[in-house]
């Protein structure tokens, strides 16, 4: 592994909850992961990109999966999310571990770095 492990933060955006609050939750989780020593990707920020330069959903999905393929792990936030469900399936197909809590993510990281 080169540098910090790159973690993709996945969670609800449009499927459930309020979009802006879902973005906030993802950003706060990313801040927490940064403080634990990870580099992070927050695809929720595509909402701002879409606001500035609209694209169809497939554009963002395709781009996000390209980014996810380069990540070391995925961190799944709670809540219903069709997009995150698809990303989790993609992660499984590409042997990218998916974590739902920080303790498991840290244990995985510590195991990888102790080898």
Secondary structure by P-SEA (a helix, b strand, c coil): ccccbbbbbbccccccccaaaaaaaaaaaaaaaaaabbbbbcccaaaaaaaaccccaaaaaaaaaaaaaaccbbbbbccccaaaaaaaaaaaaacbbbbccaaaaaaaaaaaaac
